[in-house]
């Protein structure tokens, strides 16, 4: 079977390479010429573990190609996956669906008989119904259909999550679309992957609800962390204890500087915005607080740093370990680490950032910060060290050497992941979040 993947960023490039791995002939459609040429030469233009091998293998075998031509895409594929971005609008909280609209508008006139367009982007509820009507207008007489198949992959585990998802969701308007999707995903469904078949609106809402729930869980534990600090408790022990309850679970209960990235922040805001359009904003207004609590973690760290440095960060050397929004990724979209680094810089601190994979993406977004080539170089003569993205290499640093490198043995562990006792034993003052 031949499929196309429209939009080859984090989601689309992973989907395209993974579908080639499942045995399909895949044509990726990407309008950014730099990305397209990089992908076509077998190079992933971002960091995602395992993806480059998969891409290179299938580009070399000819199972995976890239183009910018929608005409070629329409002629090539029986199924077309739409994976373009849906960032936050510049003028509001809602999702900017222009890229999804443009992709469908460009593709629809070229669709072949019986083609299925499958949306994977995260969109406001109601988008699929609107696009299905648009496809009917733009592709009359070819019996093309639309389905929505939201994606739940996690950056850092994207290939694994695509090939072995914990569930598939098919939002469909006909038995035929369901059958096409079941046949297409047969290799994955054969491994007993649960599938939920539902309507468009539910499929769209599943995705934003899942992200809203995860965001709420993180902000919940961050709020409790502040109570722990006020009361002298330890949020890590608390999370371990409540996490043993399998109704709660331990995942997403790590107090720290909060969530970021290209999904959670914009998805909760888009959900809130769409709820408002649907007249149910009050019901979802708790998401405002989830967002506020999350953003407050960033200013809290800036405030703690200011206090630790005697009331001002101006002219202090601050080392920042981590720039990506999470480890095993170079994605710095709405990264809490970079936001904190930027706020400190704007308050006059001399900030030196090191991230094992995200120095380049961070430099492109925040060029005025200093970027170091290693954790130790970032820490040279530092008055304060901030651990903001929990890459494993930061837990392996030789504390003896580090102690000789910095000016002051002061550290804020923004992820509560360092071995605080070992650091204290090595003479450091360690400040976690929500910890004694
Ligand atoms: P991204 O910005 O990395 O990729 C989007 C790509 O689409 C870009 O390369 C862009 O050049 C391309 N594009 C835009 N318009 C196009 C068009 N008309 N034709 C062809 N290509 C076009 O974004 P992403 O992180 O991959 O996210 C894509 C969607 O997937 C979003 O809706 C996001 O919410 C959702 N999603 C992302 C993740 C994730 O972890 N990144 C996980 C699940 C869902």
Boltz pocket constraint, residues with backbone or C-beta under 6 A from the ligand:
constraints:
  - pocket:
      binder: B
      contacts: [[A, 6], [A, 7], [A, 8], [A, 9], [A, 10], [A, 11], [A, 12], [A, 29], [A, 30], [A, 31], [A, 32], [A, 35], [A, 83], [A, 84], [A, 85], [A, 86], [A, 99], [A, 102], [A, 103], [A, 106], [A, 120], [A, 121], [A, 122], [A, 123], [A, 151], [A, 152], [A, 153], [A, 154], [A, 155], [A, 262], [A, 263]]
      max_distance: 6.0
